[in-house]
Amino acid sequence: MSDNNRAKFLGYKKLKRFVVEYEPQGICLEYEQDKNEKTKELELPEINNETDLEKTTDDLSKCDKLITPSRKVDLRLILARIQVAKTNESKYAVFKEVKGHNDKVTCVAMTKNGDKMVSSSADKTCKIWDVKTGDELYTLDEHDEAVCCIALNKHGDKLATGSLDKTCKVWSTETGKCLHTLKGHKDTITCVAFNHSSSVLATGSHDNTCKLWNVQTGQEIHTLKDHTGPVVSVTFDLTGNHLITGSHDESLAVYEVKTGNRLHSLTGHQGAVCKVLLSVDGKYIVSAAMDNTCKLWDLSSTESIECIATMEIGSEITDVTFDPKGQHFAVALQDGSAKVYKTETQESVSELKGHEAEITQMVFNPQGDKLLTASKDKTVRLWNAQTGEAVQVLEGHADEVTSCTFNYIGDCIVSGSQDGSCIIWQ
């Protein structure tokens, strides 16, 4: 039976893509039925270095008719990536140094499958690069001022860029074309985020507002005006029904996306909030502020959101991040150190010391056992998150390192620098 006939036999179900989770391991099938997008989870066995990938591929394809013979090859490659992620303990070395920006790199990001990376710069451009070759694919040069923030959607086919020119642009990473220019903010755009389904984009600005946009049409949906200071951090919950914002007015806000109504105002910080983040399991919000504290907020009740812990950090906080399971969170400091805490108990797990200057960005690897930090001391460092031991120091940048990230497997790192270059580490 051909793939087309097989799809008709299923009731016009057509597999669009595989969505992969490496920690915990999982594969989700996104498919189309009667012009509606739906999802379902594969019942995936534990993948390790002993797993027979050919047999597992065959078994999974027999269990779900969405996996047609032509898509078995894709599934086999995904299982191989999961296996590599499970067993990878290799050290990293410079694979490629990519140069092309004329000013500092402000952000870096990688698509979920790891084939492309994006860099933004104060030179008013973004660039899309081929990770395997280091070749520049596209230069996105339609902003009039520095690009301050970027976000890739879940599938990696769309990129949002926020700029000092007060606009946000949505681009296709597959063609390098600008799809929409979003106008309406009256000051610098400081943060951008897609919801999980990539249907809504949020932008925060120094004009004290947050705006919600329809990604498909580029039309504004709502303007959220409750904050009295710059909105510097935005994040959606997994359902896409709620948006959390953090502001220099020392507060957080939780909004209903459909109506634009503010559901909760979270106060208690005594300084400007610099970042808010939601745990992957959707149970907690962590907020970091200029009062040198982190607060953990419990989302178990939709009626009220309570602060369950305040951590006095003792130094200015530069970044905060959850591990992939939401079991731990880490706080980066201006003094060059970082601290790891258990989420549920807020117990201190480890302290990372070694950088000689401020940490600018920090991220867990997909397995959740390592932390990657970028610093103004021109290095990137890899740490054991449980012990605080420095696993590796990555040296190669000629100036301050502004940003860093892993690919979704964890076997590739990208870092960006004040010197205008990016390094791909493998």
C-alpha positions as CSV (number, residue, x, y, z in Angstrom):
1,M,0.0,0.0,0.0
2,S,1.4,3.4,-1.0
3,D,2.0,6.1,1.7
4,N,-0.9,8.2,0.2
5,N,-3.3,5.3,0.2
6,R,-2.3,4.4,3.7
7,A,-2.9,7.9,4.9
8,K,-6.4,7.8,3.4
9,F,-7.1,4.5,5.0
10,L,-6.3,6.1,8.4
11,G,-8.9,8.7,7.8
12,Y,-6.7,11.3,6.1
13,K,-4.1,11.4,8.9
14,K,-0.8,12.7,7.7
15,L,2.3,12.8,9.9
16,K,3.9,16.3,9.8
17,R,6.8,15.9,12.1
18,F,8.5,14.2,15.0
19,V,9.0,16.3,18.2
20,V,11.8,14.9,20.3
21,E,12.5,15.1,24.0
22,Y,15.9,13.9,25.2
23,E,15.5,14.2,28.9
24,P,13.2,12.6,29.8
25,Q,13.2,10.5,26.6
26,G,10.2,10.9,24.4
27,I,8.9,11.3,20.9
28,C,5.7,13.0,20.0
29,L,3.9,12.7,16.6
30,E,2.4,15.8,15.2
31,Y,-0.1,15.0,12.5
32,E,-2.9,16.5,10.5
33,Q,-6.4,15.0,10.3
34,D,-9.3,16.7,8.5
35,K,-7.2,19.9,8.4
36,N,-6.7,20.0,12.2
37,E,-3.3,19.6,13.8
38,K,-3.1,16.9,16.5
39,T,-0.5,15.2,18.6
40,K,0.1,11.9,20.2
41,E,3.0,10.3,22.2
42,L,4.9,7.3,21.1
43,E,5.3,4.6,23.8
44,L,9.1,4.8,23.7
45,P,11.3,2.2,25.5
46,E,14.4,3.3,27.4
47,I,17.1,4.0,24.8
48,N,20.7,3.3,25.9
49,N,23.9,2.1,24.3
50,E,22.7,-1.5,24.3
51,T,19.5,-0.7,22.4
52,D,19.0,-2.3,19.0
53,L,17.9,0.7,17.0
54,E,16.8,-1.3,13.9
55,K,14.5,-3.5,15.9
56,T,13.2,-0.6,18.0
57,T,12.4,1.3,14.8
58,D,10.6,-1.6,13.3
59,D,8.6,-2.2,16.6
60,L,7.5,1.4,16.9
61,S,6.5,1.7,13.2
62,K,4.3,-1.5,13.6
63,C,2.6,0.1,16.7
64,D,1.6,3.3,14.9
65,K,0.4,3.4,11.3
66,L,1.3,7.1,11.1
67,I,4.9,6.0,10.7
68,T,4.9,5.0,7.1
69,P,7.8,3.3,5.4
70,S,9.1,6.6,4.1
71,R,9.2,8.0,7.7
72,K,11.0,5.1,9.3
73,V,14.3,6.5,8.1
74,D,13.6,9.7,10.0
75,L,12.6,7.7,13.1
76,R,15.8,5.7,13.0
77,L,17.9,8.9,12.9
78,I,16.0,10.3,15.8
79,L,16.5,7.2,17.9
80,A,20.2,7.4,17.1
81,R,20.4,11.0,18.3
82,I,18.6,10.0,21.6
83,Q,21.1,7.2,22.0
84,V,24.1,9.6,21.5
85,A,22.6,12.0,24.0
86,K,22.2,9.3,26.6
87,T,25.9,8.1,26.3
88,N,27.7,11.3,25.3
89,E,30.5,12.2,27.8
90,S,33.0,13.7,25.3
91,K,35.0,16.9,25.7
92,Y,34.4,19.8,23.5
93,A,36.9,21.4,21.1
94,V,36.7,24.3,18.6
95,F,35.0,23.0,15.4
96,K,34.5,26.3,13.6
97,E,34.9,30.0,14.4
98,V,32.4,31.9,12.3
99,K,33.0,35.6,11.6
100,G,30.7,38.0,9.9
101,H,29.3,40.5,12.4
102,N,30.8,44.0,12.6
103,D,29.9,44.5,16.2
104,K,29.3,42.4,19.3
105,V,27.1,39.3,19.2
106,T,24.1,39.9,21.5
107,C,22.5,36.4,21.4
108,V,22.9,33.0,19.9
109,A,20.3,30.2,19.4
110,M,20.1,26.8,17.7
111,T,17.2,25.1,16.0
112,K,15.9,22.1,17.8
113,N,17.4,19.5,15.3
114,G,20.7,21.3,15.6
115,D,21.3,21.9,11.9
116,K,21.2,25.8,12.1
117,M,22.3,28.4,14.5
118,V,21.3,32.0,14.7
119,S,23.4,35.0,15.9
120,S,22.2,38.5,16.6
121,S,24.4,41.6,16.8
122,A,24.6,45.2,17.7
123,D,25.5,45.7,14.0
124,K,21.7,45.6,13.2
125,T,21.8,42.2,11.7
126,C,21.1,38.5,12.4
127,K,22.8,35.7,10.7
128,I,21.8,32.1,10.1
129,W,24.6,29.6,9.9
130,D,24.9,26.0,8.9
131,V,26.2,24.2,12.0
132,K,27.8,21.3,10.1
133,T,29.9,23.4,7.8
134,G,30.0,26.8,9.6
135,D,28.8,28.4,6.4
136,E,26.7,31.6,6.5
137,L,23.3,30.8,5.0
138,Y,21.5,34.2,5.4
139,T,22.0,37.7,6.6
140,L,18.9,39.3,8.0
141,D,19.6,43.0,7.6
142,E,16.2,44.8,7.8
143,H,16.5,46.3,11.3
144,D,17.6,50.0,11.6
145,E,19.2,49.5,15.0
146,A,20.9,46.9,17.2
147,V,19.2,43.5,17.6
148,C,18.7,43.0,21.3
149,C,16.8,39.7,21.6
150,I,15.8,36.7,19.5
151,A,13.6,33.6,19.8
152,L,13.1,30.5,17.7
153,N,9.8,28.7,17.6
154,K,9.5,25.1,18.6
155,H,10.0,23.7,15.1
156,G,12.9,26.1,14.3
157,D,11.3,27.3,11.1
158,K,10.5,30.8,12.4
159,L,12.7,33.4,14.1
160,A,11.6,36.5,16.0
161,T,14.0,39.4,16.4
162,G,13.6,42.4,18.7
163,S,15.5,45.6,18.2
164,L,16.4,49.1,19.5
165,D,14.4,50.3,16.4
166,K,11.2,49.5,18.4
167,T,10.1,46.8,16.0
168,C,10.0,43.0,16.1
169,K,10.4,41.0,12.9
170,V,9.4,37.4,12.2
171,W,11.6,35.5,9.7
172,S,11.6,32.2,7.9
173,T,14.8,30.4,8.9
174,E,14.4,28.2,5.8
175,T,14.5,31.1,3.3
176,G,15.9,34.0,5.3
177,K,12.8,36.1,4.3
178,C,11.1,38.6,6.6
179,L,7.5,37.4,7.1
180,H,6.2,40.3,9.2
181,T,7.4,43.5,10.7
182,L,5.5,44.1,14.0
183,K,5.1,47.8,14.7
184,G,3.5,49.4,17.7
185,H,6.0,49.6,20.6
186,K,7.3,53.1,21.4
187,D,10.7,52.0,22.8
188,T,13.3,49.3,22.6
189,I,12.0,45.7,22.4
190,T,13.8,43.8,25.2
191,C,12.3,40.3,25.0
192,V,10.4,38.0,22.7
193,A,8.8,34.5,23.0
194,F,6.7,32.2,21.0
195,N,4.0,30.1,22.5
196,H,4.3,26.3,22.3
197,S,2.2,26.0,19.1
198,S,3.9,29.0,17.4
199,S,0.6,30.7,16.9
200,V,1.2,33.7,19.3
201,L,4.3,35.8,19.8
202,A,4.9,38.0,22.9
203,T,7.1,41.1,22.9
204,G,8.2,43.1,25.9
205,S,9.4,46.7,25.7
206,H,11.0,49.6,27.5
207,D,7.7,51.4,26.9
208,N,6.3,49.4,29.9
209,T,4.0,47.3,27.7
210,C,3.8,43.8,26.4
211,K,2.1,43.0,23.1
212,L,0.7,39.7,21.8
213,W,0.8,39.1,18.1
214,N,-0.8,36.6,15.7
215,V,2.2,34.8,14.1
216,Q,0.4,33.8,10.9
217,T,-1.0,37.3,10.1
218,G,1.4,39.6,11.9
219,Q,-1.6,41.4,13.5
220,E,-1.6,42.7,17.1
221,I,-3.9,40.7,19.4
222,H,-3.6,42.6,22.7
223,T,-1.5,45.3,24.4
224,L,-0.9,44.6,28.0
225,K,-0.5,47.8,29.9
226,D,-0.4,46.9,33.6
227,H,3.3,47.3,34.3
228,T,4.7,50.7,35.3
229,G,8.3,49.9,34.3
230,P,10.1,48.3,31.3
231,V,9.0,44.7,30.6
232,V,12.2,42.7,30.3
233,S,11.2,39.1,30.4
234,V,8.3,37.1,29.0
235,T,7.4,33.4,29.0
236,F,4.4,31.3,28.1
237,D,3.1,28.3,29.9
238,L,3.0,24.9,28.1
239,T,-0.7,25.3,27.2
240,G,-0.1,28.7,25.6
241,N,-3.1,29.9,27.6
242,H,-1.1,32.1,30.0
243,L,1.8,34.5,29.7
244,I,4.1,35.5,32.6
245,T,5.9,38.8,32.5
246,G,8.7,40.4,34.6
247,S,9.2,44.1,34.9
248,H,11.6,46.7,36.3
249,D,8.5,47.9,38.3
250,E,9.6,45.1,40.8
251,S,6.6,42.8,39.9
252,L,5.5,39.9,37.8
253,A,2.2,39.5,36.1
254,V,0.2,36.5,34.8
255,Y,-2.1,37.1,31.9
256,E,-4.8,35.1,30.1
257,V,-3.7,35.1,26.5
258,K,-7.2,34.8,24.9
259,T,-8.6,37.9,26.6
260,G,-5.4,39.8,27.5
261,N,-6.7,40.1,31.1
262,R,-4.3,40.2,34.0
263,L,-5.1,37.3,36.3
264,H,-2.3,37.8,39.0
265,S,0.1,40.5,40.0
266,L,3.1,39.0,41.9
267,T,4.9,41.4,44.2
268,G,7.5,41.2,46.9
269,H,10.8,42.0,45.1
270,Q,12.5,45.2,46.3
271,G,14.3,45.7,43.1
272,A,13.8,45.5,39.3
273,V,12.9,42.1,38.1
274,C,15.4,41.0,35.4
275,K,14.1,37.5,34.5
276,V,11.2,35.2,34.9
277,L,11.2,31.6,33.9
278,L,8.7,28.7,34.1
279,S,9.7,25.2,34.9
280,V,9.1,22.6,32.2
281,D,6.6,20.8,34.3
282,G,4.6,24.0,34.7
283,K,4.7,23.8,38.5
284,Y,7.0,26.7,39.4
285,I,8.0,30.2,38.3
286,V,11.4,31.5,39.3
287,S,12.1,35.2,39.3
288,A,15.4,37.1,39.7
289,A,15.7,40.7,40.6
290,M,18.1,43.5,41.2
291,D,17.5,43.2,45.0
292,N,19.9,40.2,44.8
293,T,17.1,37.7,45.5
294,C,15.4,34.9,43.6
295,K,11.8,34.0,44.4
296,L,10.1,30.7,43.7
297,W,6.4,30.8,43.0
298,D,4.0,27.8,43.3
299,L,1.6,27.4,40.4
300,S,-0.3,24.4,41.8
301,S,-3.4,26.5,42.3
302,T,-4.9,28.7,39.6
303,E,-6.8,30.7,42.1
304,S,-3.8,32.2,43.8
305,I,0.0,32.1,43.2
306,E,2.1,32.1,46.3
307,C,5.8,32.8,46.8
308,I,7.1,29.7,48.6
309,A,10.7,30.7,49.0
310,T,13.0,33.8,48.7
311,M,16.7,33.1,48.3
312,E,19.1,35.9,49.4
313,I,21.9,35.4,46.9
314,G,24.3,38.1,48.1
315,S,25.4,39.4,44.7
316,E,23.8,40.9,41.6
317,I,22.0,38.2,39.6
318,T,22.8,38.0,35.9
319,D,20.9,34.9,34.8
320,V,18.7,32.1,36.1
321,T,17.7,28.8,34.5
322,F,15.9,25.6,35.2
323,D,17.2,22.1,34.3
324,P,15.2,20.2,31.6
325,K,13.0,18.4,34.2
326,G,12.5,21.4,36.5
327,Q,14.0,19.6,39.4
328,H,16.9,22.1,39.9
329,F,17.4,25.7,39.0
330,A,20.7,27.7,38.8
331,V,21.5,31.3,39.5
332,A,24.4,33.2,37.9
333,L,26.1,36.1,39.6
334,Q,28.0,39.2,38.7
335,D,30.9,38.1,40.9
336,G,31.5,35.2,38.4
337,S,30.1,32.4,40.5
338,A,26.8,30.4,40.2
339,K,24.6,28.4,42.6
340,V,22.4,25.4,42.0
341,Y,19.3,24.7,44.1
342,K,16.7,21.9,44.4
343,T,13.4,23.3,43.2
344,E,11.1,21.5,45.6
345,T,13.1,22.0,48.8
346,Q,15.2,25.1,47.7
347,E,18.2,23.3,49.2
348,S,21.6,24.4,48.0
349,V,23.2,21.7,45.8
350,S,26.4,23.2,44.6
351,E,28.4,26.4,44.1
352,L,30.3,27.0,40.9
353,K,33.5,29.1,41.3
354,G,36.2,29.7,38.7
355,H,35.2,32.6,36.4
356,E,37.3,35.7,36.9
357,A,34.4,38.0,35.8
358,E,30.7,38.3,35.5
359,I,28.7,35.4,34.1
360,T,26.6,36.7,31.2
361,Q,24.5,33.6,30.4
362,M,24.0,30.1,31.7
363,V,22.2,27.0,30.5
364,F,21.8,23.3,31.5
365,N,22.6,20.6,29.0
366,P,19.7,18.5,27.8
367,Q,20.6,15.7,30.2
368,G,20.4,18.2,33.1
369,D,23.7,17.0,34.7
370,K,26.0,19.8,33.3
371,L,25.8,23.6,33.3
372,L,27.3,25.8,30.7
373,T,28.4,29.4,31.6
374,A,29.5,32.3,29.4
375,S,31.6,35.0,31.0
376,K,33.2,38.4,30.6
377,D,36.5,36.7,31.3
378,K,36.5,35.5,27.6
379,T,35.8,31.9,28.5
380,V,33.0,29.4,28.4
381,R,33.0,26.8,31.2
382,L,31.3,23.4,31.6
383,W,30.4,22.3,35.2
384,N,29.1,19.3,37.0
385,A,25.8,20.6,38.3
386,Q,25.7,18.3,41.3
387,T,29.3,18.8,42.6
388,G,30.1,22.3,41.2
389,E,33.3,20.8,39.7
390,A,34.7,22.5,36.6
391,V,34.6,19.8,33.8
392,Q,36.1,21.9,31.1
393,V,37.3,25.5,30.3
394,L,36.6,26.5,26.6
395,E,39.0,29.1,25.5
396,G,39.1,30.7,22.1
397,H,37.3,34.0,22.2
398,A,39.3,37.3,22.0
399,D,36.8,39.3,24.1
400,E,33.9,38.9,26.5
401,V,31.6,36.0,25.8
402,T,28.0,37.3,25.7
403,S,25.9,34.2,25.1
404,C,26.0,30.4,24.9
405,T,23.7,27.4,24.2
406,F,23.6,23.7,23.6
407,N,22.0,21.9,20.7
408,Y,19.2,19.6,21.7
409,I,21.4,16.5,22.0
410,G,24.1,18.2,24.0
411,D,27.0,17.2,21.7
412,C,27.4,20.7,20.3
413,I,27.9,24.1,21.9
414,V,27.7,27.6,20.3
415,S,29.0,30.8,22.0
416,G,29.0,34.4,20.9
417,S,31.3,37.2,21.8
418,Q,31.9,40.9,22.1
419,D,34.5,40.4,19.4
420,G,31.7,39.8,16.8
421,S,32.5,36.1,16.3
422,C,30.8,32.8,17.2
423,I,32.5,29.5,18.0
424,I,30.9,26.1,17.3
425,W,32.3,23.6,19.8
426,Q,32.0,19.8,19.2
